[in-house]
Amino acid sequence: MFREFINLLFMQFKMIKAYLPVFIFFSILFPLGFIFSFGTIIQRTLSTYLISGSITFFISINSIISVAQNLALERSSGRFSLMIASGIPIQLYAISITISNGIQTLMLIPVFLVLGEFGIRYFTLFLL
């Protein structure tokens, strides 16, 4: 069972390179747009809460949506029934998707922190 789980993780990491350009685009621009749009209406002392809330929101939405999208893609392409027939439980497959996407998202957290803090600090100066 552990070997199948590790193979599922490797399969998910190989799939990452197929949608990496879209992932990078939306993983950077969506949270920064979220931070900038709400950064203009909050006090600068509360910027830490905005950045941490944006990161938490992005990680949770990314994990939930990625599991649903991958399961739907596997089901529509017919590979999902092959996995179930081979003895891989659906829960194990969902956990492998969540872990691989969580690791991708965790790599972007330092980018969010740096760009979010500088963005709120300097972007709001231009608007005032």
C-alpha positions as CSV (number, residue, x, y, z in Angstrom):
1,M,0.0,0.0,0.0
2,F,2.9,2.4,0.8
3,R,4.5,1.6,-2.5
4,E,1.3,2.5,-4.4
5,F,1.1,5.7,-2.5
6,I,4.7,6.7,-3.4
7,N,4.0,5.8,-7.0
8,L,0.9,8.0,-7.0
9,L,2.9,10.9,-5.6
10,F,5.5,10.5,-8.3
11,M,2.8,10.4,-10.9
12,Q,1.3,13.6,-9.6
13,F,4.7,15.3,-9.6
14,K,5.2,14.3,-13.2
15,M,1.8,15.8,-14.1
16,I,2.9,19.1,-12.6
17,K,5.2,20.0,-15.4
18,A,2.2,19.8,-17.8
19,Y,0.4,22.6,-16.2
20,L,3.3,24.5,-14.6
21,P,3.0,27.7,-16.7
22,V,-0.7,28.1,-15.8
23,F,0.0,27.2,-12.2
24,I,2.8,29.8,-11.9
25,F,0.7,32.5,-13.6
26,F,-2.4,32.0,-11.4
27,S,-0.3,31.2,-8.3
28,I,1.4,34.5,-8.4
29,L,-1.0,36.9,-10.0
30,F,-4.2,35.8,-8.3
31,P,-2.9,36.2,-4.7
32,L,-1.1,39.4,-5.5
33,G,-4.2,40.9,-7.0
34,F,-6.2,39.8,-4.0
35,I,-3.6,41.4,-1.7
36,F,-3.3,44.6,-3.7
37,S,-7.1,45.0,-4.0
38,F,-7.7,44.6,-0.3
39,G,-4.4,46.2,0.7
40,T,-5.8,49.6,-0.4
41,I,-8.7,49.5,2.1
42,I,-6.9,48.2,5.2
43,Q,-4.6,49.8,7.7
44,R,-0.9,49.1,7.2
45,T,-0.8,47.6,10.7
46,L,-3.2,44.9,9.6
47,S,-1.2,43.9,6.5
48,T,0.1,40.8,8.2
49,Y,-3.4,39.5,8.7
50,L,-4.2,40.2,5.1
51,I,-1.2,38.3,3.8
52,S,-1.6,35.3,6.1
53,G,-5.3,35.1,5.3
54,S,-4.6,35.3,1.6
55,I,-2.0,32.5,1.8
56,T,-4.4,30.3,3.9
57,F,-7.2,31.0,1.4
58,F,-5.1,30.2,-1.6
59,I,-3.8,26.9,-0.1
60,S,-7.2,25.7,0.9
61,I,-8.9,26.6,-2.4
62,N,-6.0,25.1,-4.4
63,S,-6.1,21.8,-2.5
64,I,-9.9,21.5,-2.8
65,I,-10.1,22.4,-6.5
66,S,-7.1,20.3,-7.5
67,V,-8.5,17.1,-6.0
68,A,-11.9,17.7,-7.7
69,Q,-10.3,18.5,-11.1
70,N,-7.9,15.6,-11.1
71,L,-10.6,13.1,-10.1
72,A,-13.0,14.5,-12.8
73,L,-10.2,14.3,-15.4
74,E,-9.3,10.7,-14.5
75,R,-12.9,9.7,-14.5
76,S,-13.7,11.3,-17.9
77,S,-10.6,9.8,-19.5
78,G,-11.3,6.3,-18.1
79,R,-8.2,5.9,-16.0
80,F,-10.1,6.2,-12.8
81,S,-11.9,2.9,-13.2
82,L,-8.5,1.3,-13.9
83,M,-7.1,2.6,-10.6
84,I,-10.0,1.4,-8.6
85,A,-9.8,-2.0,-10.3
86,S,-6.1,-2.3,-9.5
87,G,-6.9,-1.9,-5.8
88,I,-5.9,1.7,-5.2
89,P,-8.5,3.3,-2.8
90,I,-10.0,6.7,-3.9
91,Q,-9.0,8.2,-0.5
92,L,-5.3,7.3,-1.1
93,Y,-5.5,8.9,-4.5
94,A,-7.1,12.1,-3.2
95,I,-4.5,12.3,-0.4
96,S,-1.6,12.0,-3.0
97,I,-3.1,14.8,-5.0
98,T,-3.5,17.0,-2.0
99,I,0.1,16.4,-0.8
100,S,1.6,17.1,-4.2
101,N,-0.3,20.3,-4.7
102,G,0.3,21.3,-1.1
103,I,4.1,21.0,-1.7
104,Q,3.8,23.1,-4.8
105,T,1.9,25.8,-2.9
106,L,4.3,25.7,0.0
107,M,7.1,26.6,-2.3
108,L,5.3,29.8,-3.3
109,I,4.7,31.1,0.3
110,P,8.0,33.0,0.5
111,V,7.2,34.7,-2.7
112,F,3.7,35.7,-1.4
113,L,5.3,37.0,1.8
114,V,7.9,39.1,0.2
115,L,5.8,40.4,-2.7
116,G,2.8,41.0,-0.5
117,E,4.6,42.9,2.2
118,F,6.5,45.1,-0.4
119,G,3.4,45.4,-2.5
120,I,1.2,46.7,0.4
121,R,3.9,49.0,1.7
122,Y,4.8,50.6,-1.6
123,F,1.7,50.1,-3.8
124,T,-0.5,51.9,-1.3
125,L,1.9,54.8,-1.2
126,F,1.2,55.5,-4.8
127,L,-2.5,55.4,-4.3
128,L,-2.6,57.9,-1.4
